[in-house]
Amino acid sequence: MRDASGYTGHADREFSPATPHELAALLAEAHDACTPVTIAGSATGVTGGCCPHGGWLIHTRQFNQLVVERGRALAGAAVTLRDLNEAAARTGQFYAPDPTEWTASVGGSIATNASGSRSFRYGATRRHILSLDAAFADGTLRRFRRGEAIDFNVPAIALPATTKNTAGYPLAPGMDWIDLIAGSEGTLAVVVEAELQLLPTPPVIAAAVLFFDDDAAALDAVDACRPEPSLRMLEYLDRNSLGLLGEAAGAALIVESTSEEWLHALDLAGLRDDSWVAQSPADRERFRAFRHSLPERVNEIVRRNGFQKLGSDFAVPLEQNRAMTAHYHATLTREFPGQYVLFGHIGDAHLHANILPETQEQDALGRELMLTLARHAVALGGTVSAEHGLGKRKANLLPIQYPAAVIDAMRAVKLRLDPHGILGRGTLFV
């Protein structure tokens, strides 16, 4: 089994249950035998969460039912975000979470509390779940509705002052079951089906790719644009990213707004005349493809180099955005000149740094550097994981963000719901 990051694993046995009751029976059998179980959706994750280290691999591919109604969709765990959005669009609606990879499954996106480019306005997946059907480690099947509180005590832990955070469990007394399961990376329960909130498609969606000669002008524009209530996307590409895409500029912002008037009235210092403004839905799709082609180009380089991409998923409080961006550029230019890209969700102060090593020595240096960058993000009040989760590849980052007592409290929840520790063994906790 291999995920999108190139992380690999192996299973002793694989299963593809056709019904929730078949899934429950498999889990009960594994629970009684203390057999590790890993859940796999569409394998688009980048942290190794779906890659087993032995034990059983259970695929959710047959949970693909989809019903769209006014204001909601009932979606099985295997439904892709593309299919969900296309079905919603035919009814004049949309699903707000917008992860880069639209072949990701509903179950996987709930497991990681995925977000994406529109999270700047709409937040992450957790916010859009109305109800959830889940299977627990002992084979128990339960349905939870929004507002149903957990029935056991947990402490309140201090969360980072960021708009996004998927590192560990966001424990709080009386928290929703949905909020506990969403983002738990398959370590507490298996998502079977979800009732998801759909929103009316805005009558107007204006979009642009704004080019700047330097990073300072782009960051000034971020601060100027962020308060705009009609803004629903604010994405960033650095000079290196644009170079990979065949564009020469110091930086770029990709914006979407529900107000054409606001977009056309933009008067930003340093904005280049060759910026792109959408004239049609086809243009908006072209801009989306432009942004999403960057990870594809990076992956091509990774395959050619023969080393895994070393990527960050850190976010910091909004007021620390400039500091973290400057630290990324200074550190990466010094250690990996011309071998990194910096891009992502700058509206949430959540940028992805990708290091592209070419030698074993660079790979080792890059891994150490990612730990250093994680510590810096946390020192600024940030998180080590904003949307991808930690999985197996990045489980070593959890102690950078939380003290041992907090991690012990998370482990206690894991022990309560999965006493033999069969679900997602090796994911989240080292």
Wavefront OBJ file of the C-alpha trace (Angstrom):
o trace
v 0.000 0.000 0.000
v 1.352 3.426 -0.994
v -0.087 6.894 -0.356
v 0.385 10.084 -2.372
v 3.591 10.963 -0.506
v 5.290 7.723 -1.530
v 5.065 6.243 1.964
v 4.597 2.476 1.734
v 3.281 -0.265 3.995
v 2.126 -3.847 3.868
v -0.790 -5.834 5.275
v -1.136 -9.475 6.202
v -4.729 -9.522 4.915
v -7.000 -7.109 3.029
v -10.770 -6.753 3.154
v -13.421 -4.695 1.370
v -16.687 -4.957 3.355
v -19.893 -4.251 1.450
v -22.005 -3.100 4.397
v -21.492 -1.408 7.757
v -22.405 -4.684 9.458
v -19.688 -6.541 7.550
v -17.240 -3.851 8.646
v -18.437 -4.147 12.235
v -17.959 -7.924 12.182
v -14.403 -7.557 10.903
v -13.576 -5.006 13.586
v -15.061 -7.194 16.316
v -12.956 -10.141 15.131
v -9.803 -8.004 15.002
v -10.589 -6.550 18.444
v -10.940 -9.998 20.014
v -7.659 -11.138 18.434
v -5.818 -7.829 19.091
v -5.073 -7.618 15.373
v -4.012 -4.164 14.090
v -6.420 -2.604 11.588
v -5.670 0.171 9.117
v -8.431 1.876 7.124
v -7.813 2.905 3.507
v -9.864 5.291 1.396
v -8.486 6.721 -1.840
v -4.855 6.864 -0.593
v -4.452 10.565 -1.411
v -3.025 11.368 2.034
v 0.569 12.515 2.438
v 1.440 11.251 5.929
v 1.219 7.471 5.612
v -1.990 7.106 7.605
v -3.502 4.531 5.225
v -0.329 2.454 4.995
v -0.341 -0.496 7.422
v 2.628 -1.958 9.250
v 1.242 -5.495 9.158
v -2.176 -6.588 10.382
v -5.348 -6.046 8.402
v -6.079 -3.415 5.767
v -9.783 -2.625 5.403
v -10.867 -0.680 2.310
v -13.969 1.497 2.422
v -14.363 1.518 -1.378
v -17.834 -0.047 -1.312
v -19.322 2.682 0.902
v -20.044 4.872 -2.117
v -23.697 5.863 -1.697
v -24.494 9.521 -2.377
v -27.792 11.391 -1.998
v -27.981 15.165 -2.451
v -30.848 17.123 -0.960
v -31.481 20.783 -0.224
v -28.890 21.912 2.300
v -27.263 18.522 2.807
v -25.706 15.449 1.247
v -25.607 11.901 2.586
v -22.239 10.557 1.498
v -20.569 7.222 2.087
v -16.941 7.163 3.152
v -15.723 6.250 -0.358
v -17.472 9.112 -2.208
v -14.860 11.387 -3.751
v -14.944 15.124 -3.232
v -15.177 15.537 -7.009
v -18.323 13.402 -7.198
v -19.801 15.190 -4.193
v -19.174 18.633 -5.666
v -20.407 17.703 -9.133
v -23.626 16.286 -7.704
v -24.101 19.332 -5.494
v -23.447 21.716 -8.403
v -26.286 20.175 -10.378
v -28.636 21.360 -7.611
v -27.153 24.859 -7.323
v -25.159 24.007 -4.199
v -21.561 23.371 -3.186
v -19.587 21.661 -0.447
v -17.396 24.298 1.167
v -14.219 22.377 2.159
v -11.847 22.485 -0.812
v -8.762 20.249 -0.388
v -6.351 20.374 -3.311
v -6.929 16.727 -4.223
v -10.536 16.228 -5.372
v -10.055 12.467 -5.685
v -9.802 12.361 -1.888
v -12.622 10.471 -0.215
v -15.196 11.860 2.190
v -14.043 9.417 4.851
v -10.399 10.397 4.477
v -11.175 14.112 4.494
v -13.164 13.683 7.718
v -10.396 11.586 9.258
v -7.898 14.409 8.701
v -10.349 17.309 9.120
v -9.184 18.472 5.708
v -9.627 22.059 4.589
v -7.981 23.731 1.581
v -8.153 26.998 -0.293
v -11.670 28.029 0.760
v -11.068 27.399 4.471
v -10.143 31.058 4.726
v -13.855 31.805 4.648
v -15.643 28.522 5.377
v -13.376 26.671 7.782
v -12.370 23.006 7.761
v -14.381 19.801 7.267
v -15.393 19.423 10.905
v -17.579 22.534 10.703
v -19.666 21.085 7.854
v -20.595 17.691 9.345
v -24.235 17.454 10.436
v -24.173 13.792 11.459
v -21.777 10.895 11.337
v -22.079 7.103 11.206
v -19.021 5.437 12.722
v -17.787 1.965 13.626
v -15.689 1.566 16.767
v -12.846 -0.856 17.395
v -15.064 -3.429 19.126
v -17.525 -3.484 16.208
v -20.085 -1.124 17.729
v -21.924 1.000 15.149
v -23.172 4.417 16.226
v -24.727 7.506 14.654
v -23.920 10.915 16.094
v -25.722 14.160 15.360
v -24.218 17.592 15.708
v -24.502 18.706 19.324
v -24.307 15.205 20.847
v -21.714 15.459 23.604
v -19.234 12.748 24.552
v -20.290 10.732 27.610
v -16.970 10.693 29.462
v -14.678 13.268 31.018
v -11.739 14.822 29.205
v -9.585 17.785 30.190
v -9.521 21.090 28.342
v -6.249 21.382 26.490
v -4.694 24.603 25.228
v -5.032 24.791 21.461
v -2.875 26.959 19.193
v -4.180 30.410 18.310
v -4.502 29.460 14.648
v -7.529 29.283 12.385
v -6.705 25.639 11.558
v -5.289 22.757 13.603
v -5.330 18.978 13.047
v -2.597 17.893 15.461
v -4.069 15.323 17.853
v -7.484 15.468 19.503
v -8.927 18.940 20.366
v -10.038 17.871 23.829
v -12.566 19.940 25.762
v -15.128 18.916 28.413
v -18.521 18.178 26.846
v -17.175 18.361 23.287
v -19.159 16.950 20.357
v -18.619 13.356 19.349
v -18.355 14.616 15.784
v -15.568 17.011 16.722
v -13.681 14.200 18.434
v -13.923 11.696 15.573
v -13.278 14.227 12.792
v -9.532 14.774 12.630
v -8.677 11.678 14.690
v -7.036 10.065 11.634
v -8.805 6.719 11.963
v -7.376 6.067 15.418
v -10.688 6.268 17.326
v -13.357 5.060 14.893
v -14.030 4.300 11.239
v -16.201 6.753 9.314
v -18.920 4.889 7.401
v -21.214 7.683 6.213
v -21.682 11.379 6.875
v -24.433 13.936 6.496
v -22.660 17.008 5.148
v -23.826 20.596 4.949
v -24.232 22.057 1.470
v -24.388 25.779 0.776
v -26.123 27.690 -2.043
v -23.784 28.470 -4.915
v -23.059 32.222 -4.857
v -24.644 34.086 -7.801
v -21.284 35.704 -8.524
v -17.784 34.291 -8.124
v -15.006 36.596 -9.281
v -11.432 35.348 -9.436
v -7.959 36.629 -10.228
v -4.303 35.685 -10.148
v -2.452 38.762 -8.898
v 1.262 39.003 -9.709
v 3.745 41.098 -7.720
v 7.375 41.984 -8.290
v 8.404 41.071 -4.756
v 7.248 39.261 -1.655
v 6.830 42.405 0.424
v 4.177 43.787 -1.938
v 2.339 40.448 -1.923
v 2.295 40.339 1.898
v 1.031 43.940 2.028
v -1.760 42.855 -0.318
v -2.631 39.935 1.965
v -3.115 42.315 4.881
v -5.169 44.655 2.718
v -7.425 41.908 1.338
v -7.967 39.701 4.378
v -10.686 41.891 6.038
v -12.863 41.886 2.890
v -16.098 40.014 3.749
v -16.718 38.913 0.153
v -13.334 37.201 -0.099
v -13.527 33.403 -0.073
v -10.035 32.412 -1.220
v -6.606 33.924 -0.574
v -3.738 31.735 -1.803
v -0.010 32.406 -2.217
v 2.731 31.248 -4.600
v 6.361 32.265 -4.108
v 8.905 33.045 -6.829
v 10.183 29.463 -6.981
v 6.661 28.074 -7.307
v 5.872 30.437 -10.157
v 9.127 29.488 -11.871
v 8.078 25.824 -11.887
v 4.818 26.912 -13.520
v 6.561 28.974 -16.202
v 5.736 32.401 -14.766
v 8.305 35.049 -13.830
v 7.244 37.151 -10.843
v 8.268 37.752 -7.249
v 5.061 36.272 -5.824
v 1.402 35.776 -6.682
v -1.917 35.703 -4.883
v -4.922 33.758 -6.120
v -8.181 35.283 -4.923
v -11.873 34.513 -5.240
v -14.642 36.859 -4.183
v -18.413 36.979 -4.327
v -18.146 40.631 -5.376
v -16.973 41.610 -8.837
v -17.048 45.249 -7.748
v -14.524 44.629 -4.975
v -12.183 42.704 -7.228
v -12.233 45.248 -10.041
v -11.712 48.090 -7.576
v -8.526 46.596 -6.137
v -5.758 49.181 -5.926
v -2.748 47.409 -4.473
v 0.786 48.753 -4.387
v 3.131 46.671 -6.498
v 0.360 44.878 -8.411
v 1.575 44.033 -11.896
v -0.372 44.944 -15.011
v -0.049 41.418 -16.381
v -2.203 39.946 -13.589
v -5.056 37.681 -14.670
v -8.722 38.441 -14.011
v -11.342 35.802 -14.787
v -13.885 36.666 -17.423
v -15.792 33.370 -17.268
v -16.224 30.179 -15.225
v -13.717 28.569 -17.600
v -11.141 31.157 -16.533
v -11.821 30.361 -12.869
v -11.262 26.687 -13.576
v -8.036 27.543 -15.403
v -6.819 29.465 -12.340
v -7.702 26.512 -10.126
v -5.810 24.151 -12.426
v -2.852 26.573 -12.410
v -2.710 26.469 -8.601
v -3.241 22.729 -8.361
v -0.646 21.935 -11.035
v 2.108 23.022 -8.652
v 1.941 19.899 -6.444
v 1.898 17.793 -9.617
v 5.044 19.532 -10.881
v 6.693 19.089 -7.493
v 5.844 15.386 -7.529
v 7.425 15.040 -10.979
v 10.661 16.491 -9.581
v 10.451 14.214 -6.547
v 10.115 11.131 -8.755
v 13.049 12.260 -10.888
v 15.250 12.960 -7.850
v 14.392 9.645 -6.220
v 13.723 11.084 -2.753
v 10.484 11.767 -0.898
v 9.205 15.317 -0.850
v 9.784 16.945 2.528
v 6.739 19.101 3.181
v 5.476 21.262 6.012
v 1.864 21.655 7.118
v 2.480 24.284 9.785
v 0.208 27.251 10.484
v 0.723 30.232 12.777
v -1.563 32.918 14.208
v -2.520 35.500 11.601
v -0.432 38.199 13.241
v 2.662 35.989 12.836
v 2.169 35.426 9.118
v 4.917 37.815 8.008
v 7.362 36.497 10.577
v 6.841 32.866 9.585
v 6.970 33.596 5.850
v 10.202 35.536 6.252
v 11.681 32.747 8.379
v 10.789 30.157 5.746
v 12.447 32.132 2.978
v 15.585 33.032 4.953
v 16.131 29.482 6.217
v 15.321 27.650 3.003
v 17.255 30.051 0.754
v 20.288 29.536 2.968
v 20.072 25.744 3.166
v 18.291 24.771 -0.088
v 18.687 27.585 -2.651
v 16.568 26.820 -5.704
v 15.402 23.502 -4.212
v 12.237 24.523 -2.416
v 8.828 26.021 -3.050
v 6.587 27.913 -0.636
v 2.872 28.110 -1.364
v -0.593 27.676 0.076
v -3.291 29.105 2.264
v -1.864 32.454 3.289
v -5.319 33.706 4.267
v -5.001 31.304 7.219
v -1.252 31.959 7.709
v -0.819 28.356 6.571
v 1.885 27.887 3.952
v 3.363 24.630 2.688
v 7.135 24.529 2.328
v 8.327 21.711 0.077
v 12.025 20.807 0.096
v 13.201 18.830 -2.951
v 16.385 16.929 -1.971
v 18.660 15.453 -4.609
v 21.127 13.519 -2.437
v 21.069 11.403 0.716
v 22.873 14.164 2.576
v 20.285 16.743 1.502
v 17.470 14.406 2.511
v 18.920 14.054 6.018
v 19.490 17.811 6.297
v 15.967 18.518 5.081
v 14.404 16.225 7.665
v 16.270 17.959 10.476
v 15.371 21.337 9.042
v 11.667 20.448 9.056
v 11.916 19.731 12.786
v 13.576 23.111 13.311
v 10.858 24.865 11.287
v 8.162 23.033 13.279
v 9.659 24.256 16.546
v 9.741 27.802 15.199
v 6.078 27.646 14.148
v 5.077 26.400 17.616
v 7.205 29.119 19.250
v 5.126 31.650 17.299
v 1.938 30.114 18.739
v 1.308 27.815 15.784
v 0.553 24.182 14.969
v 2.638 21.402 13.437
v -0.350 20.195 11.403
v -3.048 22.443 9.979
v -4.841 20.157 7.502
v -2.992 16.954 6.587
v -2.813 15.245 9.969
v 0.345 13.604 11.271
v -0.148 9.995 10.205
v 2.948 7.828 10.570
v 5.425 10.050 8.741
v 4.969 12.995 11.097
v 3.883 11.437 14.380
v 7.194 12.627 15.852
v 5.948 16.226 15.588
v 3.160 15.859 18.177
v 5.550 16.250 21.166
v 6.848 19.472 19.632
v 3.386 21.011 19.971
v 2.086 19.432 23.175
v 3.653 18.537 26.536
v 3.657 14.933 27.714
v 0.649 15.438 30.005
v -1.530 16.550 27.090
v -0.416 13.646 24.909
v -1.146 11.296 27.828
v -4.700 12.722 27.980
v -5.108 12.001 24.266
v -3.781 8.489 24.739
v -6.328 7.973 27.526
v -9.157 8.761 25.093
v -7.624 6.364 22.585
v -7.435 3.660 25.274
v -11.055 4.202 26.289
v -12.424 3.827 22.764
v -9.856 1.338 21.458
v -8.547 -0.594 24.486
v -6.334 -2.938 22.458
v -4.977 -0.131 20.278
v -5.871 -1.869 17.025
v -7.015 1.163 14.984
v -4.355 3.046 13.040
v -1.448 1.605 14.982
v 1.589 3.831 14.444
v -0.540 6.782 13.337
v -0.486 9.989 15.412
v 1.299 8.455 18.420
v 4.917 7.282 18.158
l 1 2 3 4 5 6 7 8 9 10 11 12 13 14 15 16 17 18 19 20 21 22 23 24 25 26 27 28 29 30 31 32 33 34 35 36 37 38 39 40 41 42 43 44 45 46 47 48 49 50 51 52 53 54 55 56 57 58 59 60 61 62 63 64 65 66 67 68 69 70 71 72 73 74 75 76 77 78 79 80 81 82 83 84 85 86 87 88 89 90 91 92 93 94 95 96 97 98 99 100 101 102 103 104 105 106 107 108 109 110 111 112 113 114 115 116 117 118 119 120 121 122 123 124 125 126 127 128 129 130 131 132 133 134 135 136 137 138 139 140 141 142 143 144 145 146 147 148 149 150 151 152 153 154 155 156 157 158 159 160 161 162 163 164 165 166 167 168 169 170 171 172 173 174 175 176 177 178 179 180 181 182 183 184 185 186 187 188 189 190 191 192 193 194 195 196 197 198 199 200 201 202 203 204 205 206 207 208 209 210 211 212 213 214 215 216 217 218 219 220 221 222 223 224 225 226 227 228 229 230 231 232 233 234 235 236 237 238 239 240 241 242 243 244 245 246 247 248 249 250 251 252 253 254 255 256 257 258 259 260 261 262 263 264 265 266 267 268 269 270 271 272 273 274 275 276 277 278 279 280 281 282 283 284 285 286 287 288 289 290 291 292 293 294 295 296 297 298 299 300 301 302 303 304 305 306 307 308 309 310 311 312 313 314 315 316 317 318 319 320 321 322 323 324 325 326 327 328 329 330 331 332 333 334 335 336 337 338 339 340 341 342 343 344 345 346 347 348 349 350 351 352 353 354 355 356 357 358 359 360 361 362 363 364 365 366 367 368 369 370 371 372 373 374 375 376 377 378 379 380 381 382 383 384 385 386 387 388 389 390 391 392 393 394 395 396 397 398 399 400 401 402 403 404 405 406 407 408 409 410 411 412 413 414 415 416 417 418 419 420 421 422 423 424 425 426 427 428 429 430
